[in-house]
Amino acid sequence: MEPNVSTPSQIMHVAIVGAGIGGLTCTIACRRRNENLKVTVFERSAEVLPLGAGIHIPPNAGRVLAHLGLLEKVMKEGAGYQLDHFNLRRYENGHILAAKPVRERVTREYGAEWIATHRGDYQGVLLSEAKQLGAEIVTGAEVIDVEQSQSSRQVVALKDGRRFEADVVIGADGLWSSLREIVLGHPFSPTETGDLAYRGIFPRDKLLSLGNENINRIVEKLDIDVWLGPGKHAVFYPLRNKTEYNLILIVADDLAKGVKMAPSSLEEMVAYFNGWDPILDKWTKGPIALLGDATHPTLPYQGQGAAMAVEDGAVLGLLLAQSLEKGLPADPVEKRDYLAALLRLYQDLRKRRTETNVAGAVDTQHYYHLPDGEEQRQRDAELAVLAGDGWLGKCSFNWGDAEYQRSLLGFDVIADSKEKFEEWWVASQKAGANHGGF
Ligand SMILES: Cc1cc2nc3c(=O)[nH]c(=O)nc-3n(C[C@H](O)[C@H](O)[C@H](O)COP(=O)(O)OP(=O)(O)OC[C@H]3O[C@@H](n4cnc5c(N)ncnc54)[C@H](O)[C@@H]3O)c2cc1C
């Protein structure tokens, strides 16, 4: 798909590192909106295989997928399905502490469905859409560095020696992100959570062959079931039209209490470089951004890891496309600084929301894993009355708190970003007129 433009300033080349859920969503958001946004995705694996197990598409991500015209495809080709109930159970006996209706209630409350699917199938749908939209997907391409060219563009360096130029580089390379370390200029691994997860996928016939009445009943449902126990929890839900079932067992390991994941942020990065060798300044001023697990890894207990990556990708795509439509500065240095300023807007739009999600997942870990005792009894008592309030009341546990759930699941990230971009653009034009550029 060759762009139909007359001047170079009307084309933007975006290099995305990582063909995961976030990187592919960003690719689609760029290409769908404006074909003059040329996207090259660099993926380390030789082939994008349908890896993983169950994954959630909560309403905030479902809304973004619908906006990008992808929701129906994920439902059909990815065997996505709407959850009926989200049940919390007592670990000892499976007694239901609360059975939160999901299907109609979530759609009514937050304007989008809550879907579960297989991560590999979901990624496959995004990959074929990205290709169809004309993005170039380069597999077997491990990015090891990003530099600036003499013409103020970004140069992506691959392990095998190949080099590619782009205007903007997006690090969508997941939890163990190299881009994060390139941006920071030093090693920065995510902090361990203190939990270990055992994951398994069980075929339906294997479960039925156990001849257990409770299992036979649960495999017919489209529910997610979570058993809460001291320092542990278990999660179970169907996949691929009830032919497979996802089971995750999470146990606390022996790390010190209070240890949780440590997301990095661009602000943190700027603080790191304060007073450092000016050569490092290029990262704080150059157009390079991180998304998804590369920047805000989270405990997965709210089902929001991929959802936040989807939101990041869609917001970035939208901002890049909108700025291209307004017209980019022709001068390469001005263009670079303009794009760097745009990425600071992206950071402002995403930071608080993703931090709230990371903290919310830590809160969920606390409430899921309460030891038997007074706080656990208080939690169970609060859960027992939530249905009576129509799921609209307050709860000290985020899972049951209507206001928290609305802010997480009901927020329209696309509408918000469109509005904030327009405000930013007007302000940036005034600032540009007053100060002669960014
Ligand atoms: C193989 C795999 C299986 C998973 N399974 C599940 C699951 O079953 N359930 C669940 O809830 N979550 C799962 N996750 C995590 C989930 O996909 C992410 O938490 C979420 O989607 C956020 O994704 P992301 O786009 O930030 O990164 P990811 O989806 O993790 O994608 C990152 C991509 O970047 C690529 N990459 C990494 N480094 C480089 C490099 N230097 N150069 C080029 N490419 C690079 C990786 O190969 C990967 O394709 C899985 C992740 C992976 C990678």
The ligand as a Tripos MOL2 file, in Angstrom:
@<TRIPOS>MOLECULE
LIG
   53    58     1     0     0
SMALL
NO_CHARGES

@<TRIPOS>ATOM
      1 C1          4.2440  -16.2250   24.5770 C.3       1 LIG1
      2 C2          3.3160  -15.4640   25.4950 C.ar      1 LIG1
      3 C3          2.2230  -16.1150   26.0790 C.ar      1 LIG1
      4 C4          1.3550  -15.4280   26.9460 C.ar      1 LIG1
      5 N1          0.2680  -16.0820   27.4650 N.ar      1 LIG1
      6 C5         -0.6340  -15.4060   28.1950 C.ar      1 LIG1
      7 C6         -1.8340  -16.0160   28.6410 C.ar      1 LIG1
      8 O1         -2.0740  -17.1800   28.3880 O.2       1 LIG1
      9 N2         -2.7310  -15.2930   29.3720 N.ar      1 LIG1
     10 C7         -2.4950  -13.9860   29.6840 C.ar      1 LIG1
     11 O2         -3.3330  -13.3600   30.3450 O.2       1 LIG1
     12 N3         -1.3590  -13.3680   29.2710 N.ar      1 LIG1
     13 C8         -0.4350  -14.0360   28.5330 C.ar      1 LIG1
     14 N4          0.7020  -13.4050   28.1000 N.ar      1 LIG1
     15 C9          0.9360  -12.0190   28.4970 C.3       1 LIG1
     16 C10         0.0400  -11.0690   27.7630 C.3       1 LIG1
     17 O3          0.0310  -11.3320   26.3860 O.3       1 LIG1
     18 C11         0.5690   -9.6640   28.0350 C.3       1 LIG1
     19 O4          0.5880   -9.4470   29.4390 O.3       1 LIG1
     20 C12        -0.3050   -8.5880   27.4590 C.3       1 LIG1
     21 O5         -0.8720   -8.9870   26.2480 O.3       1 LIG1
     22 C13         0.4840   -7.3060   27.2180 C.3       1 LIG1
     23 O6          1.2130   -7.5600   26.0840 O.3       1 LIG1
     24 P1          2.3240   -6.7080   25.3960 P.3       1 LIG1
     25 O7          1.8630   -6.3850   24.0330 O.co2     1 LIG1
     26 O8          2.7970   -5.6010   26.2610 O.co2     1 LIG1
     27 O9          3.5110   -7.7860   25.3060 O.3       1 LIG1
     28 P2          3.4820   -9.2830   24.7960 P.3       1 LIG1
     29 O10         2.1250   -9.7260   24.3590 O.co2     1 LIG1
     30 O11         4.1910  -10.0700   25.8360 O.co2     1 LIG1
     31 O12         4.3860   -9.2130   23.4660 O.3       1 LIG1
     32 C14         5.7270   -8.8330   23.4410 C.3       1 LIG1
     33 C15         6.3140   -9.2670   22.1040 C.3       1 LIG1
     34 O13         7.5990   -8.6670   21.9320 O.3       1 LIG1
     35 C16         8.5050   -9.6360   21.3880 C.3       1 LIG1
     36 N5          9.8640   -9.2060   21.7600 N.ar      1 LIG1
     37 C17        10.4250   -9.1930   22.9900 C.ar      1 LIG1
     38 N6         11.6610   -8.6560   22.9430 N.ar      1 LIG1
     39 C18        11.8920   -8.3270   21.6480 C.ar      1 LIG1
     40 C19        13.0000   -7.7130   20.9710 C.ar      1 LIG1
     41 N7         14.1090   -7.3380   21.6030 N.pl3     1 LIG1
     42 N8         12.9080   -7.4960   19.6330 N.ar      1 LIG1
     43 C20        11.7940   -7.8620   18.9540 C.ar      1 LIG1
     44 N9         10.7030   -8.4440   19.5610 N.ar      1 LIG1
     45 C21        10.7610   -8.6600   20.8890 C.ar      1 LIG1
     46 C22         8.0520  -10.9420   22.0340 C.3       1 LIG1
     47 O14         8.4960  -12.0610   21.3030 O.3       1 LIG1
     48 C23         6.5290  -10.7770   22.0120 C.3       1 LIG1
     49 O15         5.9750  -11.2420   20.8060 O.3       1 LIG1
     50 C24         1.6030  -14.0580   27.2470 C.ar      1 LIG1
     51 C25         2.7090  -13.4030   26.6650 C.ar      1 LIG1
     52 C26         3.5510  -14.0870   25.7750 C.ar      1 LIG1
     53 C27         4.7270  -13.3600   25.1360 C.3       1 LIG1
@<TRIPOS>BOND
     1     1     2 1
     2     2     3 ar
     3     2    52 ar
     4     3     4 ar
     5     4     5 ar
     6     4    50 ar
     7     5     6 ar
     8     6     7 ar
     9     6    13 1
    10     7     8 2
    11     7     9 ar
    12     9    10 ar
    13    10    11 2
    14    10    12 ar
    15    12    13 ar
    16    13    14 ar
    17    14    15 1
    18    14    50 ar
    19    15    16 1
    20    16    17 1
    21    16    18 1
    22    18    19 1
    23    18    20 1
    24    20    21 1
    25    20    22 1
    26    22    23 1
    27    23    24 1
    28    24    25 2
    29    24    26 1
    30    24    27 1
    31    27    28 1
    32    28    29 2
    33    28    30 1
    34    28    31 1
    35    31    32 1
    36    32    33 1
    37    33    34 1
    38    33    48 1
    39    34    35 1
    40    35    36 1
    41    35    46 1
    42    36    37 ar
    43    36    45 ar
    44    37    38 ar
    45    38    39 ar
    46    39    40 ar
    47    39    45 ar
    48    40    41 1
    49    40    42 ar
    50    42    43 ar
    51    43    44 ar
    52    44    45 ar
    53    46    47 1
    54    46    48 1
    55    48    49 1
    56    50    51 ar
    57    51    52 ar
    58    52    53 1
@<TRIPOS>SUBSTRUCTURE
     1 LIG1         1 GROUP 0 **** ****
